[in-house]
Structures are given as structure tokens and as C-alpha cells.
């Protein structure tokens, strides 16, 4: 439940936001001049490190040479690094050697599953780049975009890129994760594996359609106003929920607008609006192991947390995760007790921003603290660690991103959310055994497909 705040407390917290730097600074002239030179066009450091962070080459835009891929048709991802083998594998036995380059959640996974959890580390690659229009939008945002004083929206930003190539505050970094450049259309039938501590699995499945309005190519460079995205989710499994349809609208300005969700119930054949949708409400189809605002590790309004940049680190994160998404992967081989099969994972050493979110006084959420590890090139969260209201570590999650050739952007693939208390986990956004993978940027989705009436029509 979203707790309403007394006016005097609201004024105090708003003043606190301003004092803490919610009113942000633009990129410096020196930083902006180095975009595309010292920095990638979206603000990542191009240089590699002696420790193994790869240099950014950006040599490929779209499908790499020698790869056979049909865009916009739902072909499963094709691995341009398929011939590579792990450089080494981190285990519970050699953990101490690599501990400084792991998150607390990764270390907790080794403690919980010392015999089975592993992190295979591969040679790093930063070979893909964004289209030129993304770079143009990123430069304009670096010059002009600032946080609104309330910390719930952005002023003077344009579409087609993350808003803050050079984040100076925690809120700026949080909004990069909320508004990155990514696919503008996606259609997929995705599975969810709710894995219990004993290894048994309860399956969920949904037909999902989403439209990221801020990433439409024809809208690049235009003001960042209106809606962020719209979506529709048609439940296929479990059987008792089959035919349930949800449509939602995601705002850009959380200070003025709320995210909206309407649900069609096949039992009553009625559509109702879901009050206060989001935050720590359970994600449908995950047996309560995942909250709505954990999709992409964090989404929705940042209003319940204080956000802080806790520096940059070099850690091992999932990257270039093509192997796990091949259509040859079988769920019986991938989904194992405790965690997914590490043989399908690919980790690389990367520089990431560390973003800490602590729950504000006067607000409630099941997570008292969240720590997100944000990719320096894309602004998207790769790894998330979650603590309960008492400050005790609770959950570890990660997303397997890959560069989608038909989107010219990094795409969030299968993700895993681990409850270290219960021993269960959720494998989310699985499509390995589906005939089609995600159909990206086909361009056939329209805003009128995401209305309450559309939900009723889809369910009947």
C-alpha cells in the first residue's frame, strides 16, 4: 500500500531531495566535448583496464559479419562469440581470490549453494554500438537535461537516449535505468519458472506485448513528454488464471501521473482498474517471489526511496548473454534446484555504477534497501541485491542482457530472482522452448491496442 504523507513531511522530504542534489547539473563542457572520444556516445569510459575490463570498440552496428539472422521475425539470439570458452570459473573454493569483484548477493549465493553455484568468466567484449540518432539525443541530453526539483521527472530531455550520460546524483542514475534506449516494440510468449526449495517447478506463461513510446525512431530528438510505455499481458498459465488480461500505461512524469493498470477477469467478464499499481505488489505468475517493481531490477516511480551513487566498481556481471537464449536450451537442463544451471551463463568483468536506494521514512516497501549495479554503456541495471526492512540481506537477482541485432540496442533477456531465505527462485522471461523468441521492432503495435476496451476484447 502506498502510504500517504502529511503535508509538512512532504515539504521536509522535498527540501531534502533538493539539498541532496535532486536538482541536477548538466554535463560539463569538458565531458560533452569528449562524447564519442574518451567516452562512448552515451557516457561510458571507452578505455579498458589491465584487470580485464574490455575496451569499447563499437565496431558493429546491427548484425555482425558472418552471422545469419532474420530481423523482426522472432529468431532466437545468435551468439557471435559461440567459440569462446571460460577464462576461469569462480567457485566457493576460490571465492576469496575474486571477492572484491563480486556483489554481496553473489557472495551470498556461494554461501547458500557452495556445491553448485558457479560464475563462469569469459573474455570481455564491448563491440556493439548505438545508431547515430541515439548518440545525437544523448549529446543533447548531456547539454540540457536536468532533474525536476521534485525528483520525480526530468526537464529539458529528449527522446531516443538515456537522459543522463554523465549522472551526478542517484536519481539521475535511477532515471537512466528507467528510460534507457531499448526496443520500441516487443511481442513475446514468455515463461516463468517458480522454483521451490525442493526443486519442484510451478510454471507460468503469458503472451506479452509492449510499446516503448520514447524509443520510436521517428520520435528521436523530440521532447520527453507524455507516456513512457504501454503494455498488454495475456495469461496462458497457470490454468486457473488463463484468460486474464492486463493493460498498463507507464508515465514519464511520476510527480503528475500514476502508472495505470486495467485487468480483465474472465470469470466476471469485467475490466477493472487496479488501484496504486506497482511498487511491492506481487508480480503475477511468480508466486509472490517477485514484486512488480523488480522487473528490469527496478521500475516505476522512485518516490519511496532515497537514491545515492556509491561510486563505480569493477565486478563480474552477466554480459553478451547469447548462449542462455538459444532455442537448443531445454528447461529441464536450465532450471535446477536453488539456481539456474551455471553452464549456460556468461559473465564478464565490467565497470558499473553502484546505485543504492534506502527506504524513506514514512513509506513502506518489502525492500528496505536495494543495491543496483548499472552498466556504464547502456544505463541499464544488470545485477540487483535486495535487503528486507530490518536491513538483512534477502534477494539476489540478475538479468542476462544481449545486443539485439534487429533493435540496435541491448535487450533484457531471461532474468533470475533468488530468495535466499526460502531457497526458491523465479526464472523470468524465459523463451528458450518457445517456437519464436522475442519479435522486436516489427513496428505493428499501436497505442490503441493497450486500452481497457482492448483488454476486454483480448480476453473474450
N, C-alpha and C positions, 0 to 999 in steps of 0.2 A: 504494500500500500504506500502511496506517495504521501508523506506527512506534510500537511500544510504548515507554513511557518508564520509566526506572528510578525506584524509589520516591523516592529523595532528590531527583531532578529534578522529579518530580511535586509534591512538597511545596514546593519552591522556587517553581515556577510558580504553584501555588495561592496561596501567600503573595503573589506578585507581583500576581495578579489582585485580591486583596483590597486591597493597597496602592494599586493603580491605580484603585480605585473600582468594582470589580465588584459589591461590596455597595452597592447604590444607595440614593439618597434618594427619598422620595416627593415629589410636587408640593408646593410651599409653599402655605400658606393663601391668600396673595395670588393665586397663579396659579390655584388651584382656583376661587376666587371669581369670576375673570374668564373662566372657561369659558363659551362662548356669548355673551360680551360683547366684550372685547378680543380674545379668541381664539375660533376655531371650537371646536365641542364636542370635537374631537379634538386641539386644541392648536396649530393653525396660527394665524399672525397674520392677523387679518381685514383690516387696513389694506393698501391698495395703496401704490405708490410713484410718485414723479414720473417715474422712469425707465421705467415701463411694467408693473411687476408689478400684476396686476389686484386690485381689492378683492374680498373674498369677499362675495357676495350670498346664496348659498344659497337662491335664490328658487324652485328646482324640486326636487321630490322625485318620482322616477319619470319617466314620460313627459312631456315638456314640452307646453304647449298647441300645437295645430296640427300635431303630429307623429302620423302614422298608424303604429302599431306594435302587433303582436300579441305579448304577452309569453309566455315559456316555450315558444315554438314554433320556435325556430331561425331567426327572421328576421334577416337581416344588419343591422348597426347603421345607424340613420338619422341623418343629420347635421343637428343643429339650427342649425348655422352655415354651411350649404351656400352661401349667397350671398356669403360674405366672400372677399376677395382678400388676398394677402400685403401687409403694410405695406412690406416690403423683403425682399431676398434677400441672404444673406451668401455671398460667393464668395471664391475665392483672391485675387482682385484687391483686394477691400475688407476682407480679413480683419483687418488691423491695427486698423481702426476698432472692431471688435467683440471683439477677442481677450480682453479682460478678462472677458467674459461667455460664454466657451467653456471646455469641459474640455480637458485635454491630448489626450485621444483625438479629440475633434472637430477640434482643430488638426492632429493627425496625419493625419486623413482628408483635409483640404485639401492637406497636403503630398504625400500619396500620389497623390491624384486631383485635381490642380489644375484640370483642364479640365472635369470632370464633376460633382464633388461640390458640392452647394449646400445651404444651410439656409434655407428659406422661413419668414419670421417673420410671424405673424398677431397680430391684436388678442387680448389675453388675456381669458379668462373663467373665473370660479370661481362658477358659477351653480347647481351641484347640491349637495345636502346628503344626509346620512345620516338614516335613521329615528330616532325619539326613543329607541328602546331601545338603539341604538348609543351615543348621547350619554350615556344613563344608565350604561351599562357603562364608558364612558370616564371619567366622573367618579369612579366607584367605584375604578377602577384608579389614577387620579391620587392618590386618597386612601390607597390601601392597597398597591399592587403594589410589590415590590422584587425585585431580582435575588437569587437564592440565592448564598451565599458562593462556591460553585464556579464561578459564571459560566456554568452550563450549563442553568439552568432558572429559573423565576420563582416567587416565593412570593406568596400572597395575591391573585392576579389572578383576574378573572372573564372569562367568555366574552362574545363579542359586540362586541369593540372591540380596537383595538391596545392593548398593555399599558401604554405609557408616553407619555401626551400631552405630557409635558414631559421628554424624555430628558436625562439629565445625564451619562451615560457612553456610550462607544462600544458596549458590549454592549447597553445599553438600546435604542439606536438600531437595532442589528442585529436585536434581537428584534421591534421594531416591523415591520421588513421581513419577518420570518419569520411573524409572527402578525397580519397586518392583518385588518380586517373586509373580507370579499370574498364571492363566491358560495359557497353551501354545496353545490350540486350543479352539475356541468357534464358535458355529453356533447358531443363534437365529433369529426368526422373532420378531422384537420389534416395539412397537407402540410409537408414540409421540403425546401427547395431547397439542395442542396450545390453552391455555385457555385465552379468552379475559376478560376484566374487568367486562363485564356483565354476565360472566359465560358461554357464548357460547363456543363451542369447535370446532376447526378445526383439523382433525386427519391426522397424517402422519403414514406411515408404511414402513418398509424396511426389507429385508432379508439380514442379516449381517453374514459375515464370517471373522474371524481374526486369525492370527497365530503369537504368540509371540516367535520369534526365540531364544531369550536369555533365555527362560524358558523351553526349551526342556530338559527333564530329562537326556537324553544321552549326552547333551552338558554341564551339570553342572561341574563347576571347570575349564572349558576351558576359554581362554582369551576372554574378552568382546570386540569383534571387529565385523565389518560387519554391518548388519541391525538389528534394534531393533524389528520391526514387519512389517507384511504385512496384508492388509485387502481388502475386497470387500463389497460393499454396493449396493443392487439392490432395487430400489424404487418401492413400490407397491401402496402407497397412498402419496399425492393426485393423482387423476386420470390424471390430466394434466401433471404430471411428471412420470407417470408409465412407467417402462422400462428403465429409466435412470440408468446407471451402473457406479460406480466409483471404481477404484482400487488405492491403495496407498502403498507406501513404506516409512517406518519411519527409519531414520538413527540413529546410535549411536553417531556419531561424527558430531555435528552441526557446527563445525568450518570448516570442509572439505566438508560436504554434506548437501543438502537440502532435506526436505521431498518432495516426488514426488506424484502427483495425476494425473490420466488419467480418463476422463469421456466419456462414450459412450452416444451419443444423439440419441434417437430412431427416432426423426424427420428427422435428416440428415443422420442417419445411419453411423455416423463417430465418431472416437475416437480422442479426442484432449487432449493435456497436459494442465493442469491448471497452470498458472504462479503464483509463490510465494504463493503456497497453505498453508493455515493455518492462524495463528495469529487471527486477528479480522474479518476475512471473516465470513459471516453468516453461521451457521450450517444448511445444507439442511434439510428442513422439519420442521423448528422451527419458521417460520415467522419472522426471524431476532431477536428473543428474546435470542438467544444463539450464541456465537461465536465458531468457530472451536476449538480454544484453551481452551475452557471451559469444554470440555468433560473430565471426571475424575477431574474436577475443575481446572486443568492446564495440558496442554500437549504441546509438541513441543519445539522448541528452546527457551532457556531462555534469548536470546541476547538483548531483548528490555527493560529489567528491571534490576535494582539493587536489590539484594536479601539480606535480613537480618534476622537472627534469633532473634525474640523478646521474647525469653525465653520460659519457659514451663508454662502451666496453667492447672488447673482442671476445665473442663467445661462439660456441658451436650451435648452429641453428639449422633447421630444415631448409634446403635450397636446391634449386634445379630439380624439383621432385617429380620427375617424369616416370621413374621406374614403378612407383607405387600405383600409378594410374593406368597402367597398361591393361588392355582387355584380356590378357592372358592370366591376370591375377585372379585367383579364386578366393572367395570369402573364407572358406574353410582353412586356407593356408595363411590368410592375413589376420583374421580375428582369432586371437588366442586369449587364454585367461590372463587377467592382470593388465595386459597391454597388447598392442598390435605387434606382429612379427617384425623384429628389427631388420631382418634381411631385406625388406622392401623399402627401408628408409635410406635417405641420403642427407648427411649433414656436411656443412662446410663452415670454415672459420670466417666470420663476418664481423664488421663493425656495426654496432647497433646503438641506437639511443635507448636509454633506460628511463621509462616513464612510470612514476609512482603515483598512485591515486589512493588517498585516505578519506574515509567517510567523514562528511561534515557533521558537526554537532547539530542535532535537530532533525536529522534524516535517518531513515532505516534502509538497510540492504543486507542480504545474507553475507555479502563480502565486505568485511571491514577495511580491507586493503587489497589492492590489485597492483601487480608489477608487470608491465608490458615491455617487451623488447622489440623495438621498431626498426625496420630495415632502413638504412640511411639513403638508399637509392629510390625507394618507392613510397616511403612513409607508412607502409602497412605493417601491422603487428604480426610477428612470426611466432612468438612464444609468450605465454601468459602464466603467471603464478598468482594464486588467489589464497587469501587468508580469511578466517572467519572473524566474527565481531569481537572475539577475545584476543585476536592477534595471533592465533595458532594457524600454522600452515595447513591448507586444506586440499587445494586442487592444483594440478599442473595440466596445461593444455598447449597444443601447438598445431599450426596449420602447415600443410605441405603445398607451398606455392610453386608455380611453374610459369614460364613465359608462354602465353597463348599466342600461337603464330597468327591466328585469324583475328586477334584483337590488338596486336602490337602492344600488349600490356601484360603485367604479371597477374595471374589468376589464382584465387584461393581455391585449392582443391580439397581433398579429404582432410579432416581435422579430427583430433582425438582429445577428449576431456576426461581426465583421470581424477577420481575421488580417492584420495589417499586414506581416508577414514574407512570407507566401506570396502575398498578394494575393487569396486566396479569402475567401469568407464563407458563412454559413448564414442563410437566411431561414427562421425557425422559427415554428410555429403559424400557418401560412397557411391560410385557409379561403375566400378570395375566390371561387374557382371551384367550390367545393362547393355542392350544392343547398341545404344548410342551413348556417347559421352555428352558433355555439355555442348549444346548448339549455341555458339557465341556470335553475336553481332550479325545475325541474319537480317535484322532490320525490319522484321514483320510485326513487332509488338507496338501497340498504340495505347495512349493514355486511357481511352475509353474501355479498354479491356480490364481495367482494375477498379471498377466501381462496385458499389453494393449490388446493383442490378446484375452486373456481370457475375458476381459470386453466386447469386440465385440461379442464373442460367447455367453456370458450370456444374451446379450440384443437382440439377433436375434433368 
